[in-house]
Amino acid sequence: MFIPGQAGYSALRQAGRLWSRHVTDAAKWCGYGWGSGGAGFLLAPGWLSVGSLAAGGAAGVALAVWRWRRPSPWRRWLQGARAEYRTGRLLNRLRREGWGVLHDRKIPRSRANLDHVMTHPSGDLLVYVDTKAMHAKNADIRMVGGRLMYGPWSLAQKVETVAWEARRLHEETGLPTLAVIAVDGGRVNGPSIVFNGVHVVESGSLLRFLDSVQPGRLPRRSDVNRVVNNLQRVFVAAR
């Protein structure tokens, strides 16, 4: 069961809201077909009335299927929620190594959410991890002529958004903040790519990447707890 503060919670709720609208839209068009058939049933003479009703029912089903198959963002949000959940399960393992781990936090005075906020065991660094579900076939993430590309698509806007979210973390806490995009399902051309200050890594390499962040710093549990408590106060769980 998903609860606030669990990885992927708000994305799953949004997927549910969009799915509900999609179902309502399909049902509405099905009703239009049945309604026209019902009108024909009442107005047509004899056996034609039965044919009108059957035709209206068939048209209603066809319209519902047509509307259901139309592209809808609910599938993308559901895919994103699953990706965030998988990344969250990976990151939760780091708690036993002294990391502070928070998921799905709302940015104050904004409609944006932070996927995963990590406090380094030293207590003096934050790592912001944003999960991106990238499952297109035969497409990898690579640098092309100074641009970060995913297949034929530019990732510049996504990177800019993640960098802005990391800056908000830094502004609210005063702590240095490292921004990371965890790619779920996609391939990164190399162990990692740094673009405009944001590190891009595959989810499967994420724990190895985080292990390399400030490996010589001594763990300070009390500092980590203080930072996590402050983060929970300022960046409340998204709903």
VOPAGU-2260 file (C-alpha; in pm, 1 decimal, decimal comma):
REM VOPAGU-2260
SITE   aa  ch    i         X         Y         Z
SITE  MET   A    0       0,0       0,0       0,0
SITE  PHE   A    1     139,6     340,5     -99,1
SITE  ILE   A    2     144,8     609,9     169,0
SITE  PRO   A    3     266,8     974,0     170,2
SITE  GLY   A    4     645,3     987,9     186,8
SITE  GLN   A    5     686,2     661,8      -3,1
SITE  ALA   A    6     869,0     672,2    -333,4
SITE  GLY   A    7     626,3     717,7    -621,7
SITE  TYR   A    8     323,3     801,5    -404,8
SITE  SER   A    9     222,1    1133,0    -561,8
SITE  ALA   A   10     292,8    1007,7    -916,2
SITE  LEU   A   11      68,7     707,2    -853,3
SITE  ARG   A   12    -209,9     930,8    -722,5
SITE  GLN   A   13    -184,8    1148,8   -1032,4
SITE  ALA   A   14    -194,6     838,3   -1252,6
SITE  GLY   A   15    -511,9     731,2   -1071,4
SITE  ARG   A   16    -676,7    1069,8   -1123,3
SITE  LEU   A   17    -593,1    1070,2   -1494,3
SITE  TRP   A   18    -703,9     707,4   -1533,8
SITE  SER   A   19   -1039,7     793,2   -1377,2
SITE  ARG   A   20   -1089,0    1077,2   -1625,3
SITE  HIS   A   21    -991,3     846,9   -1911,3
SITE  VAL   A   22   -1245,4     583,1   -1803,0
SITE  THR   A   23   -1516,2     848,2   -1764,7
SITE  ASP   A   24   -1444,1     980,4   -2113,3
SITE  ALA   A   25   -1464,2     631,9   -2268,2
SITE  ALA   A   26   -1786,9     556,1   -2082,5
SITE  LYS   A   27   -1936,9     885,5   -2199,0
SITE  TRP   A   28   -1873,0     802,4   -2565,6
SITE  CYS   A   29   -2010,8     454,0   -2513,7
SITE  GLY   A   30   -2324,0     617,6   -2376,0
SITE  TYR   A   31   -2353,9     832,6   -2685,7
SITE  GLY   A   32   -2363,1     519,8   -2902,5
SITE  TRP   A   33   -2617,4     344,0   -2684,1
SITE  GLY   A   34   -2823,2     662,1   -2665,7
SITE  SER   A   35   -2848,6     688,2   -3042,5
SITE  GLY   A   36   -2945,4     322,2   -3058,2
SITE  GLY   A   37   -3211,8     377,0   -2792,6
SITE  ALA   A   38   -3357,9     667,2   -2987,5
SITE  GLY   A   39   -3374,4     449,2   -3296,1
SITE  PHE   A   40   -3541,3     173,2   -3096,8
SITE  LEU   A   41   -3816,0     411,4   -2987,7
SITE  LEU   A   42   -3868,4     580,6   -3322,6
SITE  ALA   A   43   -3807,5     309,5   -3583,3
SITE  PRO   A   44   -4098,1      85,8   -3687,5
SITE  GLY   A   45   -4110,5    -289,5   -3628,1
SITE  TRP   A   46   -3797,7    -499,2   -3660,5
SITE  LEU   A   47   -3591,7    -190,8   -3751,6
SITE  SER   A   48   -3613,8     -78,2   -3390,3
SITE  VAL   A   49   -3428,9    -389,5   -3271,9
SITE  GLY   A   50   -3165,8    -336,5   -3537,1
SITE  SER   A   51   -3123,6      25,2   -3430,6
SITE  LEU   A   52   -3067,9     -78,4   -3069,8
SITE  ALA   A   53   -2811,1    -342,6   -3168,8
SITE  ALA   A   54   -2633,3     -96,7   -3399,1
SITE  GLY   A   55   -2626,7     163,0   -3125,0
SITE  GLY   A   56   -2478,0     -87,0   -2881,6
SITE  ALA   A   57   -2208,8    -186,7   -3129,3
SITE  ALA   A   58   -2134,3     178,5   -3201,7
SITE  GLY   A   59   -2111,7     249,7   -2830,3
SITE  VAL   A   60   -1858,5     -27,2   -2774,0
SITE  ALA   A   61   -1657,6      85,0   -3077,3
SITE  LEU   A   62   -1655,7     446,2   -2957,0
SITE  ALA   A   63   -1550,0     341,2   -2607,4
SITE  VAL   A   64   -1261,3     132,7   -2744,8
SITE  TRP   A   65   -1155,7     418,2   -2973,1
SITE  ARG   A   66   -1150,4     668,6   -2687,2
SITE  TRP   A   67    -971,8     424,2   -2455,4
SITE  ARG   A   68    -694,3     363,9   -2706,2
SITE  ARG   A   69    -625,7     733,8   -2747,6
SITE  PRO   A   70    -295,7     848,0   -2591,3
SITE  SER   A   71    -339,9     944,9   -2227,9
SITE  PRO   A   72     -84,4    1072,3   -1974,9
SITE  TRP   A   73    -205,1     832,1   -1707,2
SITE  ARG   A   74      11,9     553,5   -1850,5
SITE  ARG   A   75     319,1     776,8   -1842,1
SITE  TRP   A   76     249,6     875,1   -1479,8
SITE  LEU   A   77     201,8     510,3   -1382,7
SITE  GLN   A   78     530,6     418,2   -1548,5
SITE  GLY   A   79     698,3     703,1   -1361,7
SITE  ALA   A   80     549,1     592,7   -1028,4
SITE  ARG   A   81     679,1     239,2   -1077,4
SITE  ALA   A   82    1023,2     372,2   -1169,9
SITE  GLU   A   83    1034,8     595,0    -860,2
SITE  TYR   A   84     929,6     303,5    -643,0
SITE  ARG   A   85    1209,2      84,0    -780,9
SITE  THR   A   86    1467,9     357,0    -726,3
SITE  GLY   A   87    1333,3     417,2    -376,7
SITE  ARG   A   88    1379,1      52,4    -284,6
SITE  LEU   A   89    1741,3      72,4    -396,4
SITE  LEU   A   90    1809,5     389,0    -198,8
SITE  ASN   A   91    1644,2     258,1     116,7
SITE  ARG   A   92    1930,0       8,4     145,8
SITE  LEU   A   93    2165,7     297,0     219,5
SITE  ARG   A   94    1997,0     374,3     551,5
SITE  ARG   A   95    2197,8      98,9     717,7
SITE  GLU   A   96    2514,2     269,3     590,0
SITE  GLY   A   97    2425,3     595,1     762,9
SITE  TRP   A   98    2250,5     780,9     482,5
SITE  GLY   A   99    1938,1     982,4     548,6
SITE  VAL   A  100    1673,3     889,0     291,7
SITE  LEU   A  101    1352,4    1077,8     212,4
SITE  HIS   A  102    1114,4    1034,5     -80,0
SITE  ASP   A  103     849,6    1235,8    -262,6
SITE  ARG   A  104     884,0    1571,8     -89,0
SITE  LYS   A  105     700,9    1887,7    -188,8
SITE  ILE   A  106     905,8    2200,3    -268,8
SITE  PRO   A  107     773,9    2498,4     -69,5
SITE  ARG   A  108     586,6    2760,7    -272,7
SITE  SER   A  109     592,3    2534,9    -576,7
SITE  ARG   A  110     391,7    2261,5    -744,1
SITE  ALA   A  111     708,2    2055,7    -797,6
SITE  ASN   A  112     808,7    1745,8    -601,0
SITE  LEU   A  113    1148,1    1603,0    -513,6
SITE  ASP   A  114    1171,8    1230,9    -591,7
SITE  HIS   A  115    1449,8    1129,9    -349,0
SITE  VAL   A  116    1651,7    1343,1    -107,5
SITE  MET   A  117    1964,6    1180,2      33,6
SITE  THR   A  118    2169,9    1309,7     326,0
SITE  HIS   A  119    2532,1    1196,7     312,7
SITE  PRO   A  120    2648,4    1001,9     623,6
SITE  SER   A  121    2877,1    1293,1     707,5
SITE  GLY   A  122    2574,9    1521,2     739,0
SITE  ASP   A  123    2738,3    1795,9     532,6
SITE  LEU   A  124    2611,1    1712,6     181,6
SITE  LEU   A  125    2277,8    1644,6      13,2
SITE  VAL   A  126    2227,5    1433,4    -297,0
SITE  TYR   A  127    1908,8    1494,1    -491,1
SITE  VAL   A  128    1808,4    1195,3    -704,9
SITE  ASP   A  129    1541,1    1240,1    -970,6
SITE  THR   A  130    1412,4     922,8   -1136,0
SITE  LYS   A  131    1339,0     927,3   -1507,5
SITE  ALA   A  132    1160,5     632,8   -1672,2
SITE  MET   A  133    1315,0     594,9   -2017,4
SITE  HIS   A  134    1206,5     276,7   -2190,9
SITE  ALA   A  135    1218,7     364,5   -2561,2
SITE  LYS   A  136    1360,2      83,2   -2773,7
SITE  ASN   A  137    1700,3     121,4   -2937,0
SITE  ALA   A  138    1767,5     457,6   -2768,7
SITE  ASP   A  139    2048,7     542,8   -2531,7
SITE  ILE   A  140    2158,8     858,6   -2351,6
SITE  ARG   A  141    2471,6    1016,9   -2493,2
SITE  MET   A  142    2641,9    1347,0   -2568,6
SITE  VAL   A  143    2604,3    1463,3   -2928,9
SITE  GLY   A  144    2773,6    1785,9   -3029,3
SITE  GLY   A  145    2762,6    1924,7   -2677,2
SITE  ARG   A  146    2397,2    1827,6   -2628,7
SITE  LEU   A  147    2261,8    1556,3   -2403,2
SITE  MET   A  148    2036,3    1335,0   -2614,0
SITE  TYR   A  149    1808,1    1038,8   -2552,7
SITE  GLY   A  150    1775,3     883,0   -2893,3
SITE  PRO   A  151    1644,6    1173,8   -3107,7
SITE  TRP   A  152    1517,7    1371,3   -2805,4
SITE  SER   A  153    1704,6    1645,3   -2620,3
SITE  LEU   A  154    1720,4    1614,4   -2240,6
SITE  ALA   A  155    1824,0    1976,7   -2184,3
SITE  GLN   A  156    1488,4    2081,9   -2038,9
SITE  LYS   A  157    1471,8    1785,2   -1801,3
SITE  VAL   A  158    1826,8    1853,8   -1681,2
SITE  GLU   A  159    1746,1    2221,9   -1627,6
SITE  THR   A  160    1444,5    2128,8   -1414,1
SITE  VAL   A  161    1647,4    1887,3   -1199,8
SITE  ALA   A  162    1919,7    2150,2   -1152,9
SITE  TRP   A  163    1656,6    2403,6   -1040,0
SITE  GLU   A  164    1511,0    2154,9    -790,2
SITE  ALA   A  165    1858,0    2087,7    -649,5
SITE  ARG   A  166    1914,9    2463,0    -613,5
SITE  ARG   A  167    1594,1    2490,7    -412,7
SITE  LEU   A  168    1725,6    2225,8    -176,5
SITE  HIS   A  169    2049,6    2417,8    -137,8
SITE  GLU   A  170    1870,1    2750,0     -82,5
SITE  GLU   A  171    1647,1    2607,6     189,7
SITE  THR   A  172    1916,2    2411,6     374,9
SITE  GLY   A  173    2242,8    2591,7     296,5
SITE  LEU   A  174    2407,2    2255,1     229,6
SITE  PRO   A  175    2597,7    2168,5     -89,0
SITE  THR   A  176    2364,7    1963,9    -310,8
SITE  LEU   A  177    2463,9    1717,5    -579,5
SITE  ALA   A  178    2201,0    1662,8    -851,4
SITE  VAL   A  179    2160,2    1316,3   -1004,5
SITE  ILE   A  180    1922,7    1174,1   -1264,8
SITE  ALA   A  181    1864,1     800,7   -1218,0
SITE  VAL   A  182    1764,8     648,2   -1551,6
SITE  ASP   A  183    1516,9     364,9   -1507,8
SITE  GLY   A  184    1503,0     124,9   -1801,0
SITE  GLY   A  185    1734,4     322,2   -2030,9
SITE  ARG   A  186    2101,2     300,6   -2119,6
SITE  VAL   A  187    2363,5     564,4   -2045,3
SITE  ASN   A  188    2664,0     575,5   -2276,4
SITE  GLY   A  189    2930,2     534,4   -2009,8
SITE  PRO   A  190    2937,7     490,2   -1630,2
SITE  SER   A  191    2784,5     837,3   -1596,2
SITE  ILE   A  192    2746,2    1162,3   -1785,4
SITE  VAL   A  193    2775,1    1509,3   -1632,3
SITE  PHE   A  194    2573,7    1774,2   -1814,3
SITE  ASN   A  195    2526,7    2127,5   -1679,2
SITE  GLY   A  196    2630,5    2008,6   -1334,6
SITE  VAL   A  197    2381,4    1718,6   -1322,9
SITE  HIS   A  198    2507,1    1359,3   -1309,4
SITE  VAL   A  199    2316,4    1109,0   -1525,2
SITE  VAL   A  200    2350,3     741,2   -1428,0
SITE  GLU   A  201    2161,2     419,7   -1484,5
SITE  SER   A  202    1956,5     302,4   -1186,3
SITE  GLY   A  203    2156,2     -18,5   -1177,1
SITE  SER   A  204    2475,5     183,7   -1117,3
SITE  LEU   A  205    2320,9     429,2    -871,4
SITE  LEU   A  206    2439,8     269,7    -546,4
SITE  ARG   A  207    2791,1     231,2    -682,5
SITE  PHE   A  208    2786,8     598,0    -784,4
SITE  LEU   A  209    2670,0     712,1    -439,8
SITE  ASP   A  210    2936,8     499,7    -269,9
SITE  SER   A  211    3194,9     711,4    -454,6
SITE  VAL   A  212    3060,7    1040,5    -314,1
SITE  GLN   A  213    3293,0    1173,2     -41,9
SITE  PRO   A  214    3411,3     824,8      61,9
SITE  GLY   A  215    3663,3     957,1     314,3
SITE  ARG   A  216    3419,7    1160,7     525,6
SITE  LEU   A  217    3346,9    1028,6     874,4
SITE  PRO   A  218    2983,8     937,4     946,8
SITE  ARG   A  219    2805,0    1161,1    1198,0
SITE  ARG   A  220    2465,7    1014,9    1287,9
SITE  SER   A  221    2355,9    1310,1    1500,8
SITE  ASP   A  222    2422,7    1556,0    1214,9
SITE  VAL   A  223    2236,8    1334,8     968,9
SITE  ASN   A  224    1935,7    1315,6    1201,1
SITE  ARG   A  225    1936,6    1693,7    1241,9
SITE  VAL   A  226    1945,3    1749,5     865,3
SITE  VAL   A  227    1672,1    1491,1     800,0
SITE  ASN   A  228    1445,7    1644,6    1064,2
SITE  ASN   A  229    1493,8    1988,1     909,9
SITE  LEU   A  230    1420,0    1851,9     562,6
SITE  GLN   A  231    1101,1    1685,7     684,1
SITE  ARG   A  232     987,4    2013,0     834,9
SITE  VAL   A  233    1057,5    2228,7     527,9
SITE  PHE   A  234     989,3    1974,2     250,9
SITE  VAL   A  235     673,8    1798,5     363,1
SITE  ALA   A  236     558,8    1470,7     210,7
SITE  ALA   A  237     369,1    1521,7    -114,9
SITE  ARG   A  238       4,7    1416,6    -129,2
